[in-house]
């Protein structure tokens, strides 16, 4: 045991020494951390710690200079250059949403099972955000059924559910673009009938730079952690 403690202390000392020689440190508040084994895909953290899956120490993946210079990091969804159409028929890219914290979920409007509950979870999260927080948040619902979910259908769905104003955004694109985004947020979906899909139930939070900071999985789960991460991401903008 003493030997193990000695080795750990030595590694800790070497780590501190190495940090002093770098132009930035791992404790920089703007650094981003990720599991070196990518156990959680592209999921990142804004503080040091260990991976909840493999328990390995999180590794720094983004120097602070990137955010300071305004460059888009490799982990940002703003690197996706796909074009999407919102419920108002306006074309945009995810980078057009830069500057706001994005809370995203993938649904389809004709769903009668899980999607209404996911929409309810999104509404519950939005309702618990303070007015000041909402000013820097977009609640984004991405369709997994772009053939059915035309801009007109998305507009009607938004109005039917009183979600036709800020901060609500509905998006649809091509099948390829939809699959690409689904892969980024680790959402699996499959068409099981002409009108039904099976799909993952995941709500994802991206910071104002388009980097994933948190995911909530399941239906009707406690959203306190999600709200805390949204508020933390918004606070980091100011």
Rosetta blueprint (number, residue, H / E / L):
1 X L
2 X H
3 X H
4 X H
5 X H
6 X H
7 X H
8 X H
9 X H
10 X H
11 X H
12 X H
13 X H
14 X H
15 X H
16 X H
17 X H
18 X H
19 X H
20 X H
21 X L
22 X L
23 X L
24 X L
25 X L
26 X L
27 X L
28 X L
29 X L
30 X L
31 X L
32 X E
33 X E
34 X E
35 X E
36 X L
37 X L
38 X L
39 X L
40 X L
41 X L
42 X L
43 X L
44 X L
45 X E
46 X L
47 X L
48 X L
49 X L
50 X E
51 X L
52 X L
53 X L
54 X L
55 X L
56 X L
57 X E
58 X E
59 X E
60 X E
61 X E
62 X E
63 X L
64 X H
65 X H
66 X H
67 X H
68 X H
69 X H
70 X L
71 X L
72 X L
73 X L
74 X L
75 X L
76 X E
77 X H
78 X H
79 X H
80 X L
81 X L
82 X L
83 X L
84 X E
85 X E
86 X E
87 X L
88 X L
89 X L
90 X L
91 X E
92 X E
93 X L
94 X H
95 X H
96 X H
97 X H
98 X L
99 X L
100 X L
101 X E
102 X E
103 X E
104 X E
105 X E
106 X E
107 X E
108 X L
109 X L
110 X L
111 X L
112 X L
113 X L
114 X H
115 X H
116 X H
117 X H
118 X H
119 X H
120 X H
121 X H
122 X H
123 X H
124 X H
125 X H
126 X H
127 X H
128 X H
129 X L
130 X L
131 X H
132 X H
133 X H
134 X H
135 X L
136 X L
137 X E
138 X E
139 X E
140 X E
141 X E
142 X E
143 X E
144 X L
145 X L
146 X L
147 X L
148 X L
149 X L
150 X L
151 X H
152 X H
153 X H
154 X H
155 X H
156 X H
157 X H
158 X H
159 X H
160 X H
161 X L
162 X L
163 X L
164 X L
165 X L
166 X L
167 X L
168 X E
169 X E
170 X E
171 X E
172 X E
173 X L
174 X L
175 X H
176 X H
177 X H
178 X H
179 X H
180 X H
181 X H
182 X H
183 X H
184 X H
185 X L
186 X L
187 X L
188 X L
189 X E
190 X E
191 X E
192 X L
193 X L
194 X L
195 X L
196 X L
197 X E
198 X E
199 X E
200 X L
201 X L
202 X E
203 X E
204 X E
205 X E
206 X E
207 X L
208 X L
209 X L
210 X L
211 X E
212 X E
213 X E
214 X E
215 X E
216 X E
217 X E
218 X L
219 X L
220 X L
221 X L
222 X L
223 X L
224 X H
225 X H
226 X H
227 X H
228 X H
229 X H
230 X H
231 X H
232 X H
233 X H
234 X H
235 X H
236 X L
237 X L
238 X L
